[in-house]
Each structure stands twice: as structure tokens, then as C-alpha cells.
């Protein structure tokens, strides 16, 4: 295979292919064929992960290394995983400047690290199993104090001041090997036909449960219950009939916007999940 050397400012199908490969290792890129600052940063990140000299130029050695990397989680499309990771972190640039330190997202959250790993809603055993191979023991000992507790901005600042941080190259394997498999199972417990759906549609539902949890009780969860109904109605039908029924799920993502102010990031996320669902059905 001939690998084309690419650099910032390049455009085209080769750049799109590079972006797709970079997403396998956590680049969180929109595959648009434009080698802009985001792709430059992703190339630098991948070169660092691979132990290469960091140049920001995609040459044959990087292409070859990326080509050998496995898909991050076989039950979800890599494009959808990149979407979930970006929604949880803000992307590589934002992660490096903000979310690599323990942070408090607000509301009912606890101190959060990596890609949406909320210490309030995880046990010490799971925390140690997920992060023990990556975080230094002194970080583990400090963060254990936040297990099961609601976070605060003061605590987040305290953790940053004492030097606790999580490089993304540690956060990515925890997401793909620990967190996503667990959330996939949680999502499947709510939406039992998950395995039968197209890959990007599965990603949209996992993103929803990752963000909102698995509860379908109460008036604020009526759209999540409606999604259950549509999925059950489509179960066992021929593909074209099933697609007609599953079209209705997109609307449920959009109707959830009622729960937040129009400028909320969650409104934008529901719209993006609806778009992902529609794309998944179109490619099915």
C-alpha cells in the first residue's frame, strides 16, 4: 500500500481516510477531509502515542502504525465512539486545556476524570480496576476520597493544585476497554434489541444512556420510554418495515430538547444523536 504524506492545509479523500484511522486511537475528529488544526493536533497526539518524533506531518510510519491498530470497541462504530468521546470531553484541544484535570461538570455529578468517568457513580473496586494500570498510586489514593460523593468546584481546584491529571492516552483505553463495554450492557438492559440495530444507531442510544443514565421512570423520561416502544414494535420485522418504524426514534431524541434551555449543550447533543440515528438508518 502506498501512503501519501499529508500535512496541515491538505484536503481530500486521503485526509478523510487518515482522520478515520486517527479516530481508532482517540482523535475524536469529524471526518471531513480537511487537514486543519484539529487534525494536526490529532496527528501529533498519535505520533506521541506511537513513540514517534512529533512533527504533525502524517508520513508512512504513522500510516502503518495506525493501520495496525484495532477498532476501539467492536460492538460500536468508531465514528460513533469518537462522537461520544468528544461530547464527554470537548475534543483533544479542550481536553488538554481543561478536562485532563479532575473537574466538576455541575448538577448531580461527582468529580469526573478521563472520558466522563464520574467518581460519584462508581465504586472503589471499579475505579481501581479501571484506572489502576494507568494512574500513579498517589493519584488513586487522592481520588478514592471522591468515590460516591457529589463534586464541587472547590474540590476540583484542590485536585488540580496538588497536581492530579489524566493524560488522554490513559483516558482512551479506560473508555474503550472498561467504560464503553459497561455502558453497552447498561444500554442493552434498557433497549433489549440493541444488538439488532445498525452500528451508528447503537452509538446514539449508548450516548444517550451514557449522558442520562438508564432510568425510564417519570415525566422527564417519557421519550426514553417511547424509544423502547418503537424498538419493540420493529423487532422481528423485515428490514424495510423496521426502518419505517425506527424512523420515529429520531423524533424522540428531538423531543427531549424540552428539558433544557435552548442554548444548553444537552440540546445540541440530543440534536447530534438524532442526526447520528438518521445516518445509521440511512446506511443500514
TIMAR-404296 format. One record per residue (C-alpha): z, x, y; residue number from 1; chain. Coordinates in steps of 0.001 Angstrom, whole numbers, plus 524288, in hexadecimal, padded with zeros to 5 digits. Layout:
BEGIN
{w=Z | u=X | v=Y | k=NUM | c=A};
...
END
This chain:
BEGIN
{w=80000 | u=80000 | v=80000 | k=1 | c=A};
{w=7FC97 | u=804E7 | v=80D9F | k=2 | c=A};
{w=80781 | u=80347 | v=81785 | k=3 | c=A};
{w=803CC | u=80240 | v=825CC | k=4 | c=A};
{w=80C19 | u=80994 | v=82FA9 | k=5 | c=A};
{w=8111E | u=7FFB4 | v=83980 | k=6 | c=A};
{w=8187D | u=8010B | v=8464D | k=7 | c=A};
{w=81D7C | u=7F906 | v=851A8 | k=8 | c=A};
{w=81271 | u=7F167 | v=8581F | k=9 | c=A};
{w=80A76 | u=7EF76 | v=84BB5 | k=10 | c=A};
{w=806B3 | u=7E1BF | v=8476E | k=11 | c=A};
{w=8005E | u=7DB3D | v=83BDB | k=12 | c=A};
{w=801A3 | u=7D823 | v=82D7C | k=13 | c=A};
{w=806AE | u=7E5A4 | v=829EA | k=14 | c=A};
{w=811ED | u=7E3DF | v=83380 | k=15 | c=A};
{w=814EF | u=7D68A | v=82DAC | k=16 | c=A};
{w=81538 | u=7DCA1 | v=82010 | k=17 | c=A};
{w=81E5D | u=7E735 | v=8250A | k=18 | c=A};
{w=82746 | u=7DCFC | v=82B27 | k=19 | c=A};
{w=82803 | u=7D57D | v=81E58 | k=20 | c=A};
{w=82BCB | u=7E1DA | v=8171D | k=21 | c=A};
{w=835ED | u=7E543 | v=8216C | k=22 | c=A};
{w=83C2D | u=7D7F3 | v=81F9D | k=23 | c=A};
{w=83F28 | u=7DB9C | v=81184 | k=24 | c=A};
{w=8490B | u=7E582 | v=8168D | k=25 | c=A};
{w=84ED2 | u=7DD32 | v=82171 | k=26 | c=A};
{w=845EE | u=7DE7B | v=82D49 | k=27 | c=A};
{w=846FB | u=7CFED | v=830A9 | k=28 | c=A};
{w=8396C | u=7CFC4 | v=836D0 | k=29 | c=A};
{w=83057 | u=7C49D | v=839E8 | k=30 | c=A};
{w=823C5 | u=7C875 | v=832F9 | k=31 | c=A};
{w=81A61 | u=7C7A1 | v=83E67 | k=32 | c=A};
{w=81212 | u=7D3ED | v=83CF6 | k=33 | c=A};
{w=816FF | u=7D9B3 | v=849C5 | k=34 | c=A};
{w=81D43 | u=7E73E | v=8494F | k=35 | c=A};
{w=82656 | u=7E500 | v=854C7 | k=36 | c=A};
{w=83412 | u=7E99F | v=85797 | k=37 | c=A};
{w=839E8 | u=7E18B | v=84C9E | k=38 | c=A};
{w=830E2 | u=7E78A | v=84277 | k=39 | c=A};
{w=83323 | u=7F518 | v=84826 | k=40 | c=A};
{w=841C1 | u=7F338 | v=846A2 | k=41 | c=A};
{w=83FCA | u=7EE08 | v=838CF | k=42 | c=A};
{w=837B9 | u=7F9FA | v=83503 | k=43 | c=A};
{w=8424A | u=802EA | v=83A71 | k=44 | c=A};
{w=84CA2 | u=7FB5B | v=832F3 | k=45 | c=A};
{w=844D0 | u=7FC36 | v=8263F | k=46 | c=A};
{w=84256 | u=80ABD | v=8280E | k=47 | c=A};
{w=850EB | u=80CD6 | v=829C3 | k=48 | c=A};
{w=853C2 | u=804CB | v=81D7F | k=49 | c=A};
{w=849D4 | u=80CCA | v=815D8 | k=50 | c=A};
{w=84F71 | u=819BD | v=81A81 | k=51 | c=A};
{w=8431C | u=81D35 | v=821F3 | k=52 | c=A};
{w=84158 | u=82345 | v=82F4E | k=53 | c=A};
{w=8422C | u=817FE | v=838F0 | k=54 | c=A};
{w=83570 | u=817B9 | v=840AE | k=55 | c=A};
{w=83248 | u=8094E | v=84244 | k=56 | c=A};
{w=824B4 | u=80C06 | v=83CBF | k=57 | c=A};
{w=82157 | u=805B4 | v=82FB2 | k=58 | c=A};
{w=81AE6 | u=81030 | v=82773 | k=59 | c=A};
{w=817CB | u=810E5 | v=818EB | k=60 | c=A};
{w=82567 | u=81545 | v=814B9 | k=61 | c=A};
{w=82B99 | u=80938 | v=81ACA | k=62 | c=A};
{w=82124 | u=8001E | v=8155A | k=63 | c=A};
{w=82333 | u=805B0 | v=807C8 | k=64 | c=A};
{w=831F6 | u=8045B | v=808A8 | k=65 | c=A};
{w=83111 | u=7F658 | v=80D82 | k=66 | c=A};
{w=82769 | u=7F2E0 | v=802DB | k=67 | c=A};
{w=83149 | u=7F6E9 | v=7F87A | k=68 | c=A};
{w=83C77 | u=7EEBE | v=7FE02 | k=69 | c=A};
{w=83FD8 | u=7E242 | v=7F69C | k=70 | c=A};
{w=83F99 | u=7D4BB | v=7FC76 | k=71 | c=A};
{w=84D29 | u=7D273 | v=8022C | k=72 | c=A};
{w=850BC | u=7C632 | v=7FA58 | k=73 | c=A};
{w=84732 | u=7C0BE | v=7F07D | k=74 | c=A};
{w=84ABD | u=7B264 | v=7F252 | k=75 | c=A};
{w=84763 | u=7B253 | v=800D8 | k=76 | c=A};
{w=83B22 | u=7B68A | v=8080B | k=77 | c=A};
{w=83CED | u=7C30E | v=80FBD | k=78 | c=A};
{w=837A3 | u=7BC6A | v=81BF8 | k=79 | c=A};
{w=84262 | u=7B23B | v=81ADE | k=80 | c=A};
{w=84CDE | u=7BC71 | v=8187B | k=81 | c=A};
{w=84855 | u=7C39E | v=824AF | k=82 | c=A};
{w=8498B | u=7B6C3 | v=82C10 | k=83 | c=A};
{w=8577C | u=7B444 | v=82749 | k=84 | c=A};
{w=85BB2 | u=7C22B | v=82A41 | k=85 | c=A};
{w=855F6 | u=7C1B8 | v=837EA | k=86 | c=A};
{w=85C7E | u=7B4B2 | v=83ACA | k=87 | c=A};
{w=86989 | u=7BA45 | v=83683 | k=88 | c=A};
{w=8687A | u=7C752 | v=83D8D | k=89 | c=A};
{w=85ECE | u=7C5E3 | v=848C8 | k=90 | c=A};
{w=855B0 | u=7D034 | v=84319 | k=91 | c=A};
{w=856B9 | u=7DEFB | v=84211 | k=92 | c=A};
{w=857A0 | u=7E1BF | v=850A4 | k=93 | c=A};
{w=86254 | u=7D7A4 | v=852DB | k=94 | c=A};
{w=8695F | u=7DC0F | v=846A0 | k=95 | c=A};
{w=869C0 | u=7EA1A | v=84B3B | k=96 | c=A};
{w=86ED8 | u=7E671 | v=858AB | k=97 | c=A};
{w=877F5 | u=7DB20 | v=8553E | k=98 | c=A};
{w=879E7 | u=7D68C | v=8474D | k=99 | c=A};
{w=87BD6 | u=7E35F | v=84044 | k=100 | c=A};
{w=889DA | u=7E243 | v=844E8 | k=101 | c=A};
{w=892A3 | u=7D789 | v=83F8A | k=102 | c=A};
{w=890B3 | u=7CBB5 | v=84847 | k=103 | c=A};
{w=8957B | u=7BDED | v=84A67 | k=104 | c=A};
{w=88A64 | u=7B3DD | v=84ACE | k=105 | c=A};
{w=89391 | u=7A964 | v=8501A | k=106 | c=A};
{w=897B0 | u=79BB7 | v=84BF7 | k=107 | c=A};
{w=89E0F | u=79BBE | v=83E7A | k=108 | c=A};
{w=898F1 | u=7A918 | v=83A6F | k=109 | c=A};
{w=8A0D5 | u=7B4C1 | v=83681 | k=110 | c=A};
{w=89DC8 | u=7C2E4 | v=83973 | k=111 | c=A};
{w=88FF5 | u=7C4EB | v=83482 | k=112 | c=A};
{w=8895E | u=7D152 | v=82FD4 | k=113 | c=A};
{w=87BE5 | u=7D50B | v=82AF0 | k=114 | c=A};
{w=8729F | u=7C9A8 | v=82903 | k=115 | c=A};
{w=87B2F | u=7BDCA | v=82B4D | k=116 | c=A};
{w=88643 | u=7C24D | v=82263 | k=117 | c=A};
{w=891B4 | u=7BA58 | v=82789 | k=118 | c=A};
{w=89EE0 | u=7BFEE | v=82398 | k=119 | c=A};
{w=8A591 | u=7B2E3 | v=825C0 | k=120 | c=A};
{w=89E0A | u=7AC75 | v=81AC7 | k=121 | c=A};
{w=89E54 | u=7B76A | v=810BD | k=122 | c=A};
{w=8A916 | u=7BC46 | v=807DB | k=123 | c=A};
{w=8AE3C | u=7CA1F | v=807B0 | k=124 | c=A};
{w=8A8D4 | u=7CBF3 | v=7F9F2 | k=125 | c=A};
{w=89B29 | u=7C7D2 | v=7FE2C | k=126 | c=A};
{w=89C08 | u=7D030 | v=80A67 | k=127 | c=A};
{w=89FA7 | u=7DC3C | v=802A1 | k=128 | c=A};
{w=8954F | u=7D98D | v=7F858 | k=129 | c=A};
{w=88ABD | u=7D778 | v=802A7 | k=130 | c=A};
{w=88E11 | u=7E273 | v=80BF2 | k=131 | c=A};
{w=895F1 | u=7EC56 | v=80416 | k=132 | c=A};
{w=88A1E | u=7F4F7 | v=80143 | k=133 | c=A};
{w=88646 | u=7F5BC | v=80F94 | k=134 | c=A};
{w=891CA | u=7F4F6 | v=818EC | k=135 | c=A};
{w=89B9C | u=80023 | v=819DF | k=136 | c=A};
{w=8A8EA | u=7FC91 | v=81474 | k=137 | c=A};
{w=8AF07 | u=7FD15 | v=82205 | k=138 | c=A};
{w=8A562 | u=7F285 | v=8267F | k=139 | c=A};
{w=8A862 | u=7EA75 | v=81A67 | k=140 | c=A};
{w=8B702 | u=7EB47 | v=81CE0 | k=141 | c=A};
{w=8B560 | u=7E6F1 | v=82AFA | k=142 | c=A};
{w=8AC04 | u=7DBBD | v=8284C | k=143 | c=A};
{w=8B444 | u=7D66F | v=81D2B | k=144 | c=A};
{w=8BDBE | u=7D232 | v=827C7 | k=145 | c=A};
{w=8B393 | u=7C829 | v=82C42 | k=146 | c=A};
{w=8B136 | u=7C1BD | v=81F14 | k=147 | c=A};
{w=8B39B | u=7B315 | v=8201A | k=148 | c=A};
{w=8B671 | u=7B365 | v=82EAE | k=149 | c=A};
{w=8AF70 | u=7AD49 | v=83A41 | k=150 | c=A};
{w=8A994 | u=7B7DF | v=842A7 | k=151 | c=A};
{w=8AB9D | u=7BAC8 | v=85104 | k=152 | c=A};
{w=8A444 | u=7C2BD | v=85B0E | k=153 | c=A};
{w=8B062 | u=7CB1A | v=85CFA | k=154 | c=A};
{w=8B0AE | u=7CEB0 | v=84E9A | k=155 | c=A};
{w=8A228 | u=7D1E0 | v=84ECC | k=156 | c=A};
{w=8A448 | u=7DAED | v=85A70 | k=157 | c=A};
{w=8AFD6 | u=7E148 | v=853A1 | k=158 | c=A};
{w=8A7B1 | u=7E434 | v=84792 | k=159 | c=A};
{w=89CD0 | u=7EA04 | v=84FD1 | k=160 | c=A};
{w=8A671 | u=7F273 | v=8575B | k=161 | c=A};
{w=8ABFC | u=7F86B | v=84AF0 | k=162 | c=A};
{w=89E43 | u=7FB9B | v=84654 | k=163 | c=A};
{w=89B4F | u=7F1B4 | v=83BA2 | k=164 | c=A};
{w=88C97 | u=7EFCB | v=83A65 | k=165 | c=A};
{w=882A5 | u=7EBED | v=83016 | k=166 | c=A};
{w=87542 | u=7F2A4 | v=83059 | k=167 | c=A};
{w=86A67 | u=7E958 | v=82C92 | k=168 | c=A};
{w=86685 | u=7F1E0 | v=82116 | k=169 | c=A};
{w=873BD | u=7EDF3 | v=81B47 | k=170 | c=A};
{w=872AA | u=7DFBF | v=81F66 | k=171 | c=A};
{w=8654C | u=7DD87 | v=81924 | k=172 | c=A};
{w=868FF | u=7E076 | v=80AF6 | k=173 | c=A};
{w=8754C | u=7D847 | v=80C43 | k=174 | c=A};
{w=86CEE | u=7CCF3 | v=810FE | k=175 | c=A};
{w=86296 | u=7CE0B | v=8067A | k=176 | c=A};
{w=86B1B | u=7D1B3 | v=7FACC | k=177 | c=A};
{w=8778E | u=7CA2F | v=7FDAC | k=178 | c=A};
{w=876B5 | u=7BFFB | v=80867 | k=179 | c=A};
{w=8695C | u=7B9D2 | v=80611 | k=180 | c=A};
{w=86B31 | u=7B7FC | v=7F768 | k=181 | c=A};
{w=8780D | u=7B116 | v=7FA30 | k=182 | c=A};
{w=87228 | u=7A871 | v=804B6 | k=183 | c=A};
{w=86699 | u=7A563 | v=7FC08 | k=184 | c=A};
{w=86FE2 | u=7A010 | v=7F1C6 | k=185 | c=A};
{w=8776C | u=79887 | v=7FC2D | k=186 | c=A};
{w=86AD3 | u=792A2 | v=80152 | k=187 | c=A};
{w=86693 | u=78EFD | v=7F398 | k=188 | c=A};
{w=87397 | u=787FD | v=7F188 | k=189 | c=A};
{w=87018 | u=77F29 | v=7FD06 | k=190 | c=A};
{w=86165 | u=77E60 | v=7FAFA | k=191 | c=A};
{w=86012 | u=77E89 | v=7EC3B | k=192 | c=A};
{w=85127 | u=77F56 | v=7EBD9 | k=193 | c=A};
{w=85110 | u=78BAF | v=7F43A | k=194 | c=A};
{w=84A81 | u=793F3 | v=7E9AF | k=195 | c=A};
{w=83ECF | u=78AB3 | v=7E93A | k=196 | c=A};
{w=83B93 | u=78C28 | v=7F7AF | k=197 | c=A};
{w=831FE | u=795B1 | v=7FDF5 | k=198 | c=A};
{w=83821 | u=7A2AB | v=801E3 | k=199 | c=A};
{w=83857 | u=7A08F | v=81096 | k=200 | c=A};
{w=83E06 | u=792E8 | v=80ED0 | k=201 | c=A};
{w=848F6 | u=798C6 | v=806C0 | k=202 | c=A};
{w=84B34 | u=7A269 | v=811C7 | k=203 | c=A};
{w=84C47 | u=7976B | v=81BC9 | k=204 | c=A};
{w=856D0 | u=7909E | v=813CB | k=205 | c=A};
{w=85E5B | u=79D29 | v=81123 | k=206 | c=A};
{w=85DE5 | u=7A022 | v=81FB1 | k=207 | c=A};
{w=86369 | u=792A8 | v=8228B | k=208 | c=A};
{w=86EA9 | u=79410 | v=818F1 | k=209 | c=A};
{w=87118 | u=7A220 | v=81D35 | k=210 | c=A};
{w=872F3 | u=79D0F | v=82B02 | k=211 | c=A};
{w=87973 | u=78FD8 | v=828F9 | k=212 | c=A};
{w=88002 | u=790CA | v=81BC0 | k=213 | c=A};
{w=87E78 | u=78823 | v=80FD3 | k=214 | c=A};
{w=885A1 | u=77BDA | v=81414 | k=215 | c=A};
{w=87D9A | u=76F65 | v=814EB | k=216 | c=A};
{w=888F9 | u=76695 | v=818F7 | k=217 | c=A};
{w=88A6C | u=75FBE | v=82601 | k=218 | c=A};
{w=88185 | u=75B31 | v=830DA | k=219 | c=A};
{w=87E00 | u=768F2 | v=83513 | k=220 | c=A};
{w=87823 | u=76B6D | v=82795 | k=221 | c=A};
{w=86FD0 | u=75F4C | v=82603 | k=222 | c=A};
{w=8631A | u=76700 | v=826E8 | k=223 | c=A};
{w=867D3 | u=77054 | v=81C5D | k=224 | c=A};
{w=86A74 | u=7647A | v=813BC | k=225 | c=A};
{w=85D01 | u=75F17 | v=81700 | k=226 | c=A};
{w=856EA | u=76BE1 | v=8127F | k=227 | c=A};
{w=85DBA | u=769D7 | v=8056C | k=228 | c=A};
{w=85782 | u=75C69 | v=8047E | k=229 | c=A};
{w=849B6 | u=7612C | v=8074C | k=230 | c=A};
{w=84AF3 | u=76C75 | v=7FDBD | k=231 | c=A};
{w=84FB1 | u=76353 | v=7F317 | k=232 | c=A};
{w=844A4 | u=759C6 | v=7F5FC | k=233 | c=A};
{w=83A82 | u=76487 | v=7F447 | k=234 | c=A};
{w=8405A | u=769D4 | v=7E7BE | k=235 | c=A};
{w=83709 | u=76929 | v=7DC37 | k=236 | c=A};
{w=82B54 | u=7640D | v=7E3D6 | k=237 | c=A};
{w=81DD5 | u=76A6C | v=7E3C0 | k=238 | c=A};
{w=81CAB | u=774B7 | v=7EE5D | k=239 | c=A};
{w=8148C | u=76CE2 | v=7F818 | k=240 | c=A};
{w=81D93 | u=7611F | v=7F73B | k=241 | c=A};
{w=82970 | u=769E8 | v=7F845 | k=242 | c=A};
{w=823DD | u=7708E | v=80463 | k=243 | c=A};
{w=82228 | u=76364 | v=80B1F | k=244 | c=A};
{w=83073 | u=7602C | v=808EA | k=245 | c=A};
{w=83553 | u=76DD9 | v=80C1E | k=246 | c=A};
{w=82E49 | u=76D0A | v=8192D | k=247 | c=A};
{w=839AF | u=76463 | v=81D55 | k=248 | c=A};
{w=84353 | u=76FB3 | v=81C3F | k=249 | c=A};
{w=83D87 | u=77665 | v=8282E | k=250 | c=A};
{w=841B9 | u=76AD3 | v=83078 | k=251 | c=A};
{w=84FC1 | u=76C23 | v=82BC0 | k=252 | c=A};
{w=8507B | u=77A1B | v=830AD | k=253 | c=A};
{w=84BB4 | u=77550 | v=83DE0 | k=254 | c=A};
{w=8550E | u=769C1 | v=83E5F | k=255 | c=A};
{w=8608C | u=7730C | v=83CF5 | k=256 | c=A};
{w=85DB8 | u=777DD | v=84AB2 | k=257 | c=A};
{w=865B8 | u=76C28 | v=84F73 | k=258 | c=A};
{w=87217 | u=773BC | v=84C35 | k=259 | c=A};
{w=87074 | u=77E77 | v=8565F | k=260 | c=A};
{w=86C65 | u=78022 | v=8647A | k=261 | c=A};
{w=85DC5 | u=78233 | v=8669E | k=262 | c=A};
{w=85FB3 | u=79078 | v=86A5C | k=263 | c=A};
{w=867DA | u=793AB | v=85E66 | k=264 | c=A};
{w=86300 | u=79E15 | v=85526 | k=265 | c=A};
{w=865AD | u=79484 | v=84A20 | k=266 | c=A};
{w=85B95 | u=78B1F | v=84F8A | k=267 | c=A};
{w=851B5 | u=7962C | v=84F26 | k=268 | c=A};
{w=855EC | u=799B0 | v=84168 | k=269 | c=A};
{w=85400 | u=78BD7 | v=83C69 | k=270 | c=A};
{w=8466A | u=78BBF | v=84274 | k=271 | c=A};
{w=84341 | u=798B2 | v=83BE8 | k=272 | c=A};
{w=84841 | u=793A7 | v=82EDA | k=273 | c=A};
{w=83FA9 | u=787A9 | v=8305B | k=274 | c=A};
{w=83414 | u=7908B | v=83305 | k=275 | c=A};
{w=8375F | u=798B5 | v=82714 | k=276 | c=A};
{w=83832 | u=78C70 | v=81EBD | k=277 | c=A};
{w=82AE8 | u=787A9 | v=8238E | k=278 | c=A};
{w=824B2 | u=794F1 | v=820FD | k=279 | c=A};
{w=82A7E | u=79551 | v=81355 | k=280 | c=A};
{w=824B7 | u=7881F | v=80FEA | k=281 | c=A};
{w=8177D | u=78BD8 | v=815A3 | k=282 | c=A};
{w=816EE | u=79818 | v=80D1E | k=283 | c=A};
{w=81B5E | u=790FD | v=800DA | k=284 | c=A};
END
